[in-house]
Amino acid sequence: MIPPRLQPAIPAAPRPLAGLRDITDRYDGFVLDLWGCLHDGVTAYPGVIDAMRRLKGAGKRVLVLTNAPRRADVVADSMLRFGLTADLYDAVLSSGEAAWQALARRTDPWHARLGRRCFHIGPERDYGMLDGNDLTVAGDVANADFILTTGPRDDSLGVGDHEETLAAAAARRLPMVCANPDLEVLRGDTRLVCAGALAARYGELGGDIAYHGKPYRSIYDRALELLGVADRERVLAVGDGLKTDIAGAAGAGLASAFIAGGIHGTELGVRMGETPDVGRAAAFAARFGTGPTYLLPEMRW
């Protein structure tokens, strides 16, 4: 099961910005990606805290929307080590929170039919996803009703390292809940596999998968509720992922600012803080079936 998303028209060409100050008056709410926008997994980017403080000082609503496969409060706590304190934003929403809530509430038919015995594919740091939602941890796929994937078992592992587990689960036709649609993420200069890559392989094996997070419409609907800005034309999403941040924003009817020096920096030949050629950026984004409204060199005022 894949939550629906819209297929809007692709903008002809994005407008380059020097910083958010160029367009702040046009928007009341800002939806900010976390990893690749506010920090790189090691440190916060230089202009981030100043930009967020200025947005709040201008009376703007700010929400951090991340595909982190952990509860929102856990994500907020982790942001503190980057200096991203609670006064800089109004709310945090994670794909992990959306997945946890879906498993706890089971208000839709797909999740309602799941059993309670869950086999988890992911690192120990994500075990909190199994707490408080009436799940029983299955020791192996043979005893499971469904799979919850939050990423590789260890950051050093790739998709192929999980092939035996995925094949065994597919043979039993176990549904999979994917708590992070991202395929990969950058930690500093190192690319790490994410849960979305495992789910993509499971789909190739015939698996039935429910994705939670960007780019799917459901998480944007919840994000806008938390943001408290009713007019979608007055909301700007900022992020570095074309398939997630930019496509998701377009599908939810939001304008977007693309930070090209993030996950796509190598492909576009730019570093964080640099702006690619407009035509090249537009053509590259079109390969993902989307297009940003603006080009932002980095998260800065």
C-alpha positions in Angstrom: 0.0 0.0 0.0 1.4 3.3 -1.1 -0.4 6.5 0.2 -1.5 8.7 -2.7 0.3 11.8 -3.8 -0.7 14.3 -6.5 1.1 14.8 -9.8 1.3 18.5 -10.3 2.7 20.3 -13.3 6.5 20.8 -13.2 7.5 24.5 -12.9 9.4 25.7 -16.0 12.4 27.0 -14.1 13.2 27.6 -10.5 14.1 31.1 -9.3 17.6 31.4 -7.6 17.6 33.0 -4.1 20.4 34.6 -2.1 18.6 33.5 1.0 15.2 33.1 2.6 15.0 36.9 3.2 14.3 37.3 -0.5 10.8 35.7 -0.2 9.9 35.7 3.5 7.0 38.1 3.1 5.3 35.7 0.7 5.0 32.9 3.3 3.5 32.4 6.8 4.7 28.9 7.4 8.0 27.1 6.7 8.4 23.3 6.5 12.1 22.4 6.9 13.8 19.2 6.2 16.3 18.1 8.8 19.1 16.0 7.5 20.8 17.7 4.5 19.0 20.9 5.2 19.7 21.8 8.9 22.6 19.5 9.5 24.7 16.8 7.8 24.5 14.2 10.6 27.7 15.6 12.1 27.2 19.3 12.5 24.6 22.0 11.8 25.2 24.0 8.6 26.6 27.6 9.3 23.6 29.7 8.6 20.8 27.5 9.9 20.4 28.7 13.5 20.5 32.4 12.4 17.9 31.7 9.6 15.5 29.9 11.9 15.8 32.5 14.6 15.1 35.3 12.1 12.0 33.3 10.8 10.7 33.0 14.3 11.5 36.7 15.0 9.4 37.6 11.9 6.4 35.8 13.4 6.6 32.9 11.0 5.5 29.3 11.9 8.3 26.8 11.5 7.9 23.0 11.4 10.8 20.5 11.0 9.6 17.6 8.9 12.0 14.6 8.7 12.1 11.1 7.4 13.8 10.0 10.5 12.4 6.5 11.6 12.0 7.5 15.2 9.4 9.2 17.4 9.1 13.0 17.1 10.2 13.6 20.7 13.3 11.4 20.2 14.2 13.4 17.0 13.7 16.7 18.9 16.1 15.5 21.6 18.7 14.6 19.0 18.5 18.0 17.5 19.8 19.6 20.7 23.3 18.4 20.0 23.3 20.5 16.8 22.1 23.6 18.7 18.6 23.3 17.3 16.7 24.2 20.4 12.9 24.3 20.8 12.7 28.1 20.5 13.8 27.8 16.9 10.7 26.0 15.7 7.0 25.3 16.6 6.8 21.5 16.0 8.7 18.4 14.8 7.1 15.7 12.8 8.9 12.5 11.7 8.1 9.6 9.4 8.8 7.4 12.5 6.0 9.2 14.4 3.6 8.7 11.5 4.4 5.0 11.3 4.1 4.6 15.1 0.8 6.3 15.2 -0.5 4.2 12.3 0.5 1.0 14.1 -1.0 2.2 17.4 -4.3 3.5 16.1 -5.0 1.2 13.1 -7.7 3.4 11.7 -7.2 2.5 8.1 -8.0 -1.0 6.6 -4.4 -1.8 5.7 -2.9 -1.3 9.2 -6.1 -2.7 10.8 -5.5 -6.1 9.2 -1.9 -6.4 10.6 -1.3 -8.8 13.5 0.7 -7.8 16.6 3.8 -9.8 16.1 6.4 -7.5 14.5 9.8 -8.4 13.1 12.0 -5.3 13.2 14.7 -4.6 10.6 16.8 -1.8 11.9 19.4 -0.7 14.4 19.0 -0.8 18.2 18.6 3.0 18.4 15.2 2.5 16.7 13.8 0.1 19.2 11.6 2.8 20.7 9.4 2.3 17.6 8.2 -1.0 19.2 7.2 0.6 22.5 3.8 1.6 23.6 1.8 0.5 20.6 0.8 -3.0 21.8 3.3 -4.9 19.6 5.0 -8.2 20.4 8.6 -8.5 19.1 9.1 -11.5 16.9 12.5 -13.2 17.0 12.5 -14.1 13.3 10.3 -13.7 10.2 8.9 -17.3 10.7 7.0 -16.0 13.8 6.0 -12.6 12.6 2.8 -11.1 11.3 4.5 -8.2 9.6 7.8 -6.4 9.2 8.7 -2.9 10.4 11.8 -1.5 8.8 13.6 1.5 10.1 16.9 0.9 8.2 19.8 -1.5 8.0 20.6 -3.4 11.1 23.9 -1.5 11.2 25.0 1.7 9.4 27.8 -0.3 7.7 25.4 -2.6 6.0 23.8 -2.4 2.6 20.6 -3.8 1.0 22.3 -7.0 -0.1 23.2 -7.8 3.6 19.5 -8.2 4.3 18.6 -10.3 1.2 18.1 -13.6 3.1 15.7 -11.9 5.6 13.8 -10.1 2.9 13.5 -13.2 0.8 12.2 -15.2 3.7 9.6 -12.6 4.6 8.5 -12.3 1.0 8.1 -16.1 0.8 5.6 -15.8 3.7 4.0 -12.7 2.1 4.5 -10.6 5.2 3.4 -7.0 4.9 6.1 -4.4 5.5 5.7 -1.0 7.2 8.5 1.3 6.1 9.2 4.1 8.6 11.6 6.0 6.3 11.1 6.2 2.5 14.6 7.7 1.9 16.9 5.5 -0.1 20.1 7.0 1.3 21.4 9.9 3.4 24.7 11.7 3.8 26.5 11.6 7.1 29.3 14.1 6.5 30.6 12.9 3.2 29.5 9.2 3.7 26.4 7.8 2.1 24.4 5.5 4.3 21.5 3.2 3.2 18.1 4.0 4.5 14.9 2.0 5.1 13.5 3.1 1.7 16.2 1.1 -0.1 15.3 -2.0 1.8 11.6 -1.5 1.1 12.4 -0.9 -2.6 14.1 -4.3 -2.7 11.2 -5.9 -0.9 8.8 -4.5 -3.5 10.9 -6.1 -6.2 10.4 -9.4 -4.3 6.7 -8.9 -4.5 6.2 -7.5 -1.0 3.2 -5.4 0.1 4.5 -2.2 1.7 3.0 0.8 3.5 5.3 3.9 3.4 5.2 6.6 6.0 6.9 10.0 5.4 7.8 12.2 2.6 6.8 12.4 -0.3 3.4 11.0 0.7 0.4 13.3 1.1 -0.7 12.0 4.5 2.4 13.3 6.3 2.0 16.8 4.8 -1.6 16.9 5.8 -0.6 16.2 9.4 2.4 18.7 9.1 0.0 21.5 8.1 -2.3 20.8 11.0 0.7 21.1 13.3 2.0 24.2 11.5 -1.3 26.0 11.8 -1.3 27.7 8.4 -4.5 26.9 6.5 -3.6 28.5 3.2 -1.2 26.1 1.4 -0.1 28.9 -0.9 1.4 30.6 2.1 3.6 27.7 3.1 7.2 27.0 1.8 9.0 23.7 2.1 12.8 23.6 2.1 14.8 20.5 1.5 17.6 18.8 -0.5 15.8 15.7 -1.7 14.0 15.9 -5.0 12.2 12.6 -4.7 11.1 13.3 -1.1 11.2 17.0 -0.1 10.5 18.7 -3.5 8.1 16.1 -5.0 6.3 15.8 -1.7 5.8 19.6 -1.4 4.5 19.8 -4.9 2.1 16.9 -4.3 0.8 18.7 -1.2 0.3 22.0 -3.1 3.2 23.8 -1.4 6.0 25.9 -2.9 9.5 24.6 -2.4 13.1 25.7 -2.1 15.7 23.1 -3.3 19.1 23.0 -1.6 21.2 21.5 -4.4 24.4 20.9 -2.4 22.8 18.2 -0.3 22.1 14.6 -1.3 22.2 15.6 -5.1 25.3 17.8 -4.8 27.7 15.3 -6.5 25.3 14.8 -9.4 24.8 18.5 -9.9 28.5 19.4 -9.4 27.9 21.8 -6.5 28.8 21.9 -2.8 26.7 23.2 0.0 26.4 26.9 -0.3 26.6 26.9 -4.1 23.7 27.4 -6.6 23.7 25.2 -9.8 22.9 26.5 -13.2 19.1 27.0 -13.4 18.6 25.1 -16.6 20.7 22.2 -15.4 18.9 22.1 -12.1 15.5 22.2 -13.8 16.4 19.4 -16.2 17.8 17.3 -13.4 14.7 17.8 -11.2 12.5 16.8 -14.2 14.1 13.4 -14.2 12.4 12.9 -10.8 9.1 14.1 -12.1 9.1 17.3 -10.1 10.6 20.8 -10.0 11.3 23.3 -7.2 9.9 26.8 -7.0 13.3 28.2 -5.9 16.9 27.3 -5.7 18.5 28.0 -2.3 22.3 27.7 -1.9 21.9 26.6 1.7 19.6 27.1 4.7 20.4 30.8 5.3 18.7 34.1 5.8 
